[in-house]
Amino acid sequence: MATLPDRDDLLRCTAQRAATSPPSLFLGSAGLLLLLSPATWPAGIASFLLQGVWLWTRIRNEDYVRESGQLLLHQHRRRLVERLDELSGGLDRETAARLSAITEAHERLSSLAPRAAHSLLPASQVEMISLLEHCVSLVGRREHVRRYLASANTGELQRQARDIQHRLDEAEDAAVRRVLAQALSQKQQALENYVRVEETARRMDSHLLAVQSTFDNLLSRAVRLQAGPEPLPPLEADPLFEEITRLTRGVAELDASLEETLQEEGVV
C-alpha cells in the first residue's frame, strides 16, 4: 500500500513543477538555442543563470511549496479512490455498497466549494487520506477473510467432531482413546479458528461502517457550511476533528493487528 507523501516527495514535486513551468522552459530553451552560436554564449549562460534563479525562488517560496503539497495529496487521494473502486468489484454486495458510499462521500467532499472544502481542514486532510489508506488495507484483508470463510465447510467439521466424540465415548482401549482425543482436539481447534476469523470479519465490518458514518458526517457538515455563513471552530475545539482522529487511530491499530492474527489462523 502506498504511503503518504513525505518531505522528499514534496521537494521532488516542487522542483519538477518549477522546472516544467513556462518561465523555466522558456529560459532553458532560450539558453540552449543561444549556446549554439559562440557569439551568443554569454546570453545563453545568462539565460541558464536566470533559470537557476527562477527555480531557486520557486523552491524557496512557501506558497508554491504549499501548492505542491496540495497537489501531492490530491494525486495520492485519487490513487486511493481508484484502488478502492478496483477492490469493490470483487467484494460481497454489502461491503461493496459500504465502500461505494465511502468513496462517493469523499468525492463529493472534494468537489465542494472552497469554503466548504476548508471546513475539512479541522479534520485534517492528511488524517482523511490516512483513513482512506487504512480502508484500502482493511478491505484487502476483508476479502482474504471472505474467501477463507467461503471455502470453509464448518458443517462437515462439526459432523466429523461429533463422529470422533461418539467413537471416543465407545472406545475402551487407552491407546485408541488417546489418538481419538488428539483428533477431536484438532477438529475443535479448527472450529475455534473459524469462529475467531468470523469475529475478526465482524470487527472489520464495524470499522468500515464507522468510516462510512464519519464521511457522511463530514459531508453534511461541509454542505451546511456551504449553504450559509457559519464561523469555523478552532481546531482544538472541533469535536469532528477529535472523532476522525480517534477513528483513524482505531482503524490503524486494527489494521496493524490483523496481519499477525490472520497469519496465525492461516488466512494469509
N, C-alpha and C positions, 0 to 999 in steps of 0.2 A: 504494500500500500504506500502510495506517495505521501511524503510528509510536507508540512507547511514550509513555505519558502523561508530560507534563513538569510543571514546577513550577506553571505557570498552570492546567493541568488539575487538579492536586491542590488548589489554592486554590479553584477553582470548585466542585469536588466537595464539599470540606469545607463551604464556605459554603452550598451547596444542601442538603446533609444537615442542617446546623444549622437552616436556615430552614424546612425541612419537617418537623422533629421535632415531636412532640406538644407539648412545653412552648412552643416558639416559635409554633406555630399557635394554641395556646390564648391566649397573651398578645397576639398580633396581632389575633385575632378579638375578644377582650375589649376591646382598645383601640378598635377600630372601633365596637363597639356603644356604648361609653361616650362616644364623641365625638358620638354622635347627639343627645345632650341637653347643653345648655350647663351644666347643673348638675353633670354628671359629667365635664366636660372634664379637670379635674385628675387624676382617677382614670384617664382614658383616656390622657393623656400619660404618667402614671407607668407604665401598662401597657406602652406603647411603649418607654419607657426601660428597663424590666426586660427586654423582648425584646432590645433592643440589647446589654444587659449579657450576656444569655444567649448571643447569637450571638458576642460577642467572646470569652467564656470558652471556647466550643467551638472556635473557630478557633485559639485560643492553646494549647489542650490537646494535648500531644504524642501521647497515646494515641488521642485522637479523630482527629487528623490521620493517624496511622499506620493506623487502621481505614479511613479514606477512601482511603489509598494502596492498601491491600489490595483494597478494593472496585474501584478503577480497574483494577488489574492483573487481577482476576478477570473483569471485563467485557471488557477488551481480549483476554484469553486466549480467552474464549468466542467473540468475533468472529473470531479467527484460526482456531479449530477449525471454526467454521461455514463459513468461506471454504475451508478445506482440504476439507471434506466436499463443497462445491459443485464444486471443481476435480476431485475424484476421479471424478465422474460421466462426464467426457469423456476420461479417460486410458486408456492401454493397460492390460491386465489386470495385468501385473507391477508397474507403477508405482502403479496404484490400490491393489493389495494392500499395497504397502510404505507408502503414505500412510495407509491404513486402520490398519495396525499402529501407526504413529506416533501417530495421534490416539487410538486405543484405549488405548495405554500411558499417554498423557498424561491421559486421562480417569480411568483407574484411579489414577494418582498423585494426582489432585486429590480423589478420593473416599476416600482412606485416612484413618486415624485421625490426630488432631492430632500425636502424637509422630512418626509416620511421615512426615507432611507436613513436620514440622520438619526431618527429615533431608534435605530438599531444599534447605534454606537454604544449606548449604555450597556447593552447586552453583549457588546464586543463582536465585531466582525470575525476576529480571529477565533473567538470562542465558538461562534456558529460554524465556522469552517472545520474547526477541530471536532465539533459534534458530528458533522457530516462524515468526516474521516472515520470516526468510530462506528458510524452507521454502516459504512461500506464494509468494514471488517466484521461487524456483528452480523450483517445479512449473509456474508460469505460463510461464516461459521454456522449460521442457522440453516443454510442449505445443506451443509455436510450432515448436520443433525437430522434434518428431514429425510435425507436419503438413507441414513443409517437406520432410522426408525421404520422407514418404509420397507426395508429389507429384512427387518426382524420378524420372526414368527413366534411371538410370545405365547400364543395359544399352544403351539407344539411343545415349547419348552415346559409349560405348565403341565401338559399331559405327560411328558417324559418324567418330570419330577414326581408326579403322582404315582406313576408306574414304579419308579425306583423306590419310593416310600412304601408302596404296597409290598414289593419284594423284600425290602428291608424288614418290614414287620413280620413277614413269614419266615425269614431266614433264621436258622439255628446255629450254623457254623460260624465261628468267630471271625475266620479269615474272610468269608463271604460278606459278613456284615460290615467288616472294616472297609472292603472295597466298595460296597454299595453306599456306605456312609460318605465316602470321599466323592463318589459320583453325584450323590444327592447334594452335597455341599457345593459342588461346582455348578450344578444346574441352578441352585438357589442364588449363587453369586451372579450368574449370568442374568437372571431375572432382576436382581437388585441393581445391576448395572443399567439395564434398560430403564428402570424406574428413575434412577439418578439422571440419565440423559433426558428423559421426558421432563423432569423438573428443571433441568438446565434450559431446555427449549422454552418452557413457560417463562423463565426469567428473561430470556432474550425478547420474547413477545411483549412482556410487560414494559421493558425498557424502550422498545420501539414504539409502543403505544404512548409512553410518556414523552418521547421525542416528537411524535405527531402532535400531541396536545400542546406542547411548548411552541412549536412552529405556528400552530393555529392561533395561539395566544399572541405571539409576536405580530402575526399578520393583522389581527383585529386591532391591536394597539396602533400599528402603523397606519392603517386605514382611518382610524379615529383621528389621529394627528393630522392626516392629510385633509380631512374634511373641514377642520377649523383650527383657529389658533389655540394652542394649549402649551403652557410652559413645560419644557423638558426637565424632569427631576435630575438632580446631580447623581453622578454615577454611584456613589456610595449609598445613596438613599433610594435607589431604584430597586424595588423588590423583584422585578423581572430579571435584572442582571444577576441577582442572587439565585434566582430559580434556574436560569440557564447555566450558570457556573456550577451549581450543585449537580444538575443533571449531567453536564459534561463530565464532571469528576466521577459520578456514579457509573456512567456508561464506560468511561475509560478503565475504571477499576474492574468492571465486569469483563470487558474485552481482554484485559491483561490476565485475568484468572481463567478464562475459558480454554486457552490453548493447552495449559497443563492438565486441566480437568478432562478435556476431551481426548487428550493423548492417553491418559490413564485408563479411560474407558474404551480405548481402541477405535474412536470415531475418526480421528485424523492422524 
